[in-house]
Amino acid sequence: MSTRTRDGMNRLHRVISRALDVLRVEGREDAATWAELRRLDGYVLYAKSTLDLLDAHHRSEDEIVFPFVQRNGAVPGVAELTEQHAAVEGAVAALRAKLGQLAAGTMSPKAREAWRAAVVALREGWEAHVKAEEAVFEAHLTGLPAEDDQAMAKRIDKHGRAHAGSGAVMLPFILFNLTGADREDFEGRLPWILTGMLIPKMWKRKWGPMAPFLVV
């Protein structure tokens, strides 16, 4: 059964999973990322967008989704998920602290390897976290009354706009990290002014450096 809240949260999981994979692959020592200044600029923006989305996504879960799931009492597994969020927050902060050096192009090979290793570690922890989280969503966000589902989805959308950074960067980042049915569904929910004008034309200057890492 389709549930907008559950499906939307799981879709963001797939965006973040792909983004972490891209950061890992494009951060290899032999990647073109380190040799081309424009590509490095795009990689840095892509990395910042990944971290911004991950932060905002977890905040929406902590502030909106988990309280709703536990509205009638504690739910097994949620406390552990919240603890995992704290661990992810620390990993994200450590990566974010390296963005300035990354952007300046002054990272030594050893520092670049440390960056990639941190991304790999975050990705590995993320995999287990998402599996446990989606099991909770499946159990508690499936079959919701349409009114409750729509209201919570709208709250999450509003929260994301407030906390995920510039829409001119974040919306293309999400859209172009999706493929197949995920992409069609997400794009279909956006007004034409975004998909036909703002994203491909007026906002391109802002998100364009990320294009080599996106499915445009």
N, C-alpha and C positions, 0 to 999 in steps of 0.2 A: 504494500500500500504506500503510495506516494505521500510523503510528509514534508512540507516545505522546510521546516526548521531543521529536521534531521538531515534531509538531503543536502540542504545548503551548508550545514556545518561539515558534513562528510566531503562535500565538494572542495571546501577550503583546505581540508586535510590533503586532498590530492594535489592542489596547487602548491602547497608548502612542501610536500614530498618531492614533487618534480623540481621545485626551485632549489632545494638542498642538494638534489642529485646534480643539477646543473652547476652549482657552486663547487661541488666536489670535482667534477670532470674538468670544468674550465679553469680550475685552480691547480691542476697538475703542473709540475715543473716544466714539462715540455709543451704546455698549452700556449696558444698564440696570445693569450691574455696578457702575458708579461712583456711581450715584445712590441705591442701596438698600443700607443697612448690612447687613441680613441676607444679601442676595445676595452682597455683597462678602465676607462671612465664609465663605460657601459656596465662592466662587471661590478664596479663599486656601487653604482645606482641599483643594479639588480640585487646585490647583497643587502643594501640598506632597505630596499623594498621587502625583501624576504623577512628580515628581522622585524620591520615595522608591522607587517601582516601577522607574523607569529605572535608578537606582543599583543596586538589588538584582538586577535582571535582568542587567545587565552583569557584576556580580560573579559571578553563577552561571555565566555563560558563561566568564569568565576562570578561575574556580577549578574548574569541573566539566566543562563541555562541551568547551572547546578542548583541555584535556589529554586527554580521552577520544578526541577526533577525531585527535589527534596521538600516540596511544599507540604507534604503530609507526613514527613519524618525522614530520618536518615536513610540513605540508600547505600547498600554495600558497594564498595569500590570507589565512591566519589571522594572520600577523604584521601585515598591513595592518589587519585588523579590530581587533586589539589596540591598534594606534596610534590608530585612530579612536575607540576607547573612551576613550582618554586625552583626546582633544579634546572628546568629549561630556561627560566628567567636568568639564572646565573650564567648559563652557557651563552645565552643571547647577549648579555651585558659584556661578557669577555670578548666576543666577536665584535660587538659594536665598538669597543674601545680600540680595536685595531683598524677601523675604517679610515681614520686619518692617515695613518702610515701607509695603508693600502692605496689610498687615493694619490698620495705623494709619489708613489712609485719607488719608495726607498726601502722596501722590504728585501732583506737578504734571502738567498735560497733557503737558509735554515728557518727564517721567519715565515717564508711562504709555505714551507712544509708544516710548520706549526699551525698556521691558519687552516690549511687543508685538513690536517688531523683533527682540529677542533670541529670543523664542519662535519667530518665523517663521524665523529663521536656523537654529535648532536643528531645526525640522521639516524644512527643506530638506536639511540634512545627514543627518538621520535616514533620509530616503527612500532615498538612495543606499546608505547603510550597510546597511539592512535587505535591500535587493535582493542585495547581495554576500553577506551573511551567510546568507540563506536558500538561496542557491545552494550554499554549503558544507554546510549542513544536509541539503539534498536529496541531495548526493553521498555524505555520510558518516554520516547518521543514518537513512537509509532501508533497510529490510530487515534491521534488527538482529535478532539472536536475542531472542526475547521476554524471556528472563531478564535480558539486559543492558539492554534497553530499560526494563523495569519498575524495575530497580535504580537506573538513572540518573534516571528520572522521580521516584522516591521521594527521592533525594538532593536533587534540585532543589526539590521541594516543601518539604522540611525546611529547606533553605537559605533559601528565600523566607520561611518563617515566622519565621526567626531574624533576617532582615535587612530585611524590607520594611515594618516598623512594625506598628502595632496591627492585629490581624486584624479587629477590630470596624469598622475603617474600610477596610482594604485589600481584604478579601474582597468587600464590597458594591461598592467602587470597580471591581474587576475584573469582577465579575458584571454590573453595570449599565452597563458600557461595551461589553458584547458584545451581539450580536443574532443572530437566526437560528440556524443549526446550531451556531455557536460557543457561543452562550448555552446551548442545549439540552445540548450535550456537557459543558460545564463545570459547569452546574448539576446534571446527572445524576451527576457524580462526587462531589458534596457530600452529606453525610448530612442526613436530614430535619431534625434538630435545628438545623442551620444555616439551611437554606432555609425551614423552616416556622415556626421560633421565634426564633432569635437574630437573624438578619439583619432580618426584617421587623418585629420587635417589640422585643426587649430591646436591640438595638444601634442602633435607629433614631435615638435621641437623639444618638449620636456621629457617624453618617454622614449623617443627615438634611439638614443644611445644604447638602450637595452635590446634593440631589435635582434642582434646576433644570438641572443640567448632565449628568445621567445619564439613561439609558433605563430608567426604573423601571416 
